[in-house]
Amino acid sequence: MTTKQVWTKYADGIKYFIQSKVKNNDVTEDLLQDTFIKVHTKLHTLKDITKLKPWIFTIARNSIMDYFKSTNQTYELTTFETETNIEEHKHTEKDCLQGILHSLPKKYRDPLFLSDIKGLKQQEVAQQLNQSLPTTKSQIQRARKLIAQGFMDCCGFVLNENGKLVGEIQDKDDCKVCS
């Protein structure tokens, strides 16, 4: 994976994470750039690509801590660690997704399940459900839009300028779908 690909996939989430800690747009931009300079120079040292996301967030967290040290600001480290651990281990996107999928109407959930989970071609899904291909395609598209809307409603995600969902999973108590 190239630095550009990593940037495209993770920059918005990292920026949101940094902003939630430092509460200053200029500092956020500086720390985001610092994080990705480190990612760029050390990406080749990452041995397990499945650990890419936690690795990047660790770099960002360390950059934030360095910033607080250099500016003689205090930030409770235990709070910092606990907040990130809760987000990563106790409440995940999967929790939200299960609630969102459960709330989908059956006419959207079934075609989506057959297509995206079971891996059937949309033509096969249409045949299995005894409906036309355009109807099936429409239902699958609608289901995907409802899932995106579910993440926005549940966890406060937003669509960025490229139309991709960005944000950070909230505490389970703050979610409106999965709490």
C-alpha positions in Angstrom: 0.0 0.0 0.0 1.4 3.4 -0.9 1.3 6.5 1.3 -1.2 8.1 -1.1 -3.5 5.1 -0.6 -3.1 5.2 3.2 -3.8 9.0 3.1 -7.0 8.5 1.0 -8.3 5.8 3.3 -7.4 7.1 6.7 -6.7 10.9 6.6 -10.2 12.0 7.4 -10.5 9.6 10.4 -7.1 10.6 11.8 -7.9 14.3 11.4 -11.2 13.8 13.3 -9.3 11.9 16.0 -6.7 14.6 16.4 -9.2 17.4 16.3 -11.2 15.7 19.1 -8.1 15.8 21.3 -6.4 19.2 20.5 -9.5 21.3 19.7 -7.5 23.6 17.4 -7.7 23.5 13.6 -4.2 24.8 12.9 -2.6 22.4 15.3 -4.8 19.6 14.0 -3.5 20.2 10.4 0.1 20.3 11.7 -0.2 17.1 13.6 -2.0 15.4 10.7 0.9 16.3 8.4 3.4 15.2 11.1 1.6 11.9 11.4 1.6 11.2 7.7 5.3 12.2 7.3 6.1 9.5 9.9 3.8 7.1 8.1 5.5 7.9 4.8 9.0 7.4 6.1 8.2 4.2 8.1 5.5 2.5 6.1 8.0 0.0 4.7 8.8 -1.2 8.2 5.2 -2.3 8.9 5.3 -6.1 8.7 1.6 -6.9 9.1 -0.6 -4.8 6.9 -3.7 -5.9 8.9 -2.3 -3.7 11.8 -2.1 -0.6 9.6 -5.0 1.3 11.1 -4.0 0.8 14.7 -0.4 1.6 13.8 -1.4 4.9 12.2 -3.6 5.9 15.2 -0.7 5.1 17.5 1.5 7.4 15.5 -1.2 10.1 15.7 -1.7 9.6 19.4 2.1 9.9 20.0 2.2 13.0 17.9 -0.6 14.5 20.0 1.3 13.6 23.3 4.5 15.1 21.9 2.6 18.3 21.1 1.2 18.5 24.7 4.6 17.9 26.1 6.2 20.5 23.9 3.6 23.2 24.8 3.7 22.3 28.5 0.0 21.5 28.4 -1.4 18.7 30.6 -3.7 16.0 29.4 -4.6 13.1 31.6 -2.9 10.1 30.0 -5.2 7.6 31.6 -8.2 9.4 30.1 -6.5 9.5 26.7 -5.7 5.8 26.8 -9.1 4.8 28.1 -11.0 6.8 25.4 -9.1 5.2 22.6 -9.4 1.7 24.0 -13.2 2.0 24.6 -13.6 3.1 21.0 -11.4 0.3 19.6 -12.4 -2.6 21.8 -15.8 -2.2 23.5 -17.9 -0.6 20.8 -17.1 -1.1 17.1 -18.6 -0.4 13.7 -19.8 -4.0 13.7 -22.0 -3.3 16.7 -23.6 -0.4 14.8 -23.9 -2.3 11.6 -25.8 -5.1 13.2 -28.3 -2.7 14.6 -28.6 -0.8 11.3 -29.0 -4.1 9.3 -31.6 -5.3 11.8 -33.6 -2.1 11.3 -33.6 -2.3 7.5 -36.9 -3.3 5.9 -36.9 -6.9 4.8 -37.4 -6.0 1.1 -34.0 -4.2 1.2 -32.2 -6.5 3.7 -32.7 -9.7 1.8 -31.3 -8.6 -1.6 -28.4 -6.9 0.2 -27.6 -10.0 2.2 -27.7 -12.3 -0.8 -25.6 -9.9 -2.9 -23.1 -8.4 -0.5 -22.8 -11.1 2.2 -23.4 -14.4 0.3 -21.7 -13.0 -2.9 -24.4 -13.8 -5.4 -24.5 -11.9 -8.6 -27.4 -9.4 -8.7 -29.0 -11.4 -11.6 -29.0 -14.5 -9.3 -30.4 -12.5 -6.5 -33.3 -11.3 -8.7 -34.0 -14.9 -9.8 -33.9 -16.2 -6.3 -36.3 -13.5 -5.1 -38.5 -13.8 -8.2 -38.3 -10.2 -9.2 -36.8 -8.1 -12.0 -33.1 -7.2 -12.2 -33.8 -3.5 -12.1 -35.9 -3.9 -8.9 -33.2 -5.9 -7.3 -30.5 -3.4 -8.2 -32.6 -0.6 -6.9 -33.3 -2.4 -3.6 -29.5 -3.1 -3.1 -28.6 0.5 -3.8 -31.3 1.7 -1.5 -30.1 -0.7 1.3 -26.6 0.7 1.0 -27.8 4.2 1.2 -29.9 3.3 4.3 -26.8 1.8 5.9 -24.8 5.0 5.3 -27.7 7.0 6.7 -27.8 4.6 9.7 -24.2 5.4 10.5 -24.9 9.1 10.3 -28.0 8.8 12.5 -26.5 6.3 14.9 -22.9 7.5 15.4 -22.9 11.0 13.9 -20.8 10.1 10.9 -20.7 12.6 8.1 -20.1 12.4 4.3 -16.9 14.1 3.2 -16.5 16.0 -0.1 -15.9 12.6 -1.8 -19.1 11.1 -0.6 -17.4 8.8 1.9 -18.5 8.3 5.5 -16.0 9.7 8.0 -16.2 9.9 11.7 -15.4 8.1 14.9 -17.5 5.5 16.7 -19.2 7.0 19.7 -19.6 5.4 23.1 -22.4 2.8 22.9 -24.5 4.9 25.3 -24.4 7.8 22.8 -25.5 5.7 19.8 -29.1 5.9 18.9 -29.4 2.6 17.1 -27.3 0.1 19.0 -27.7 1.4 22.6 
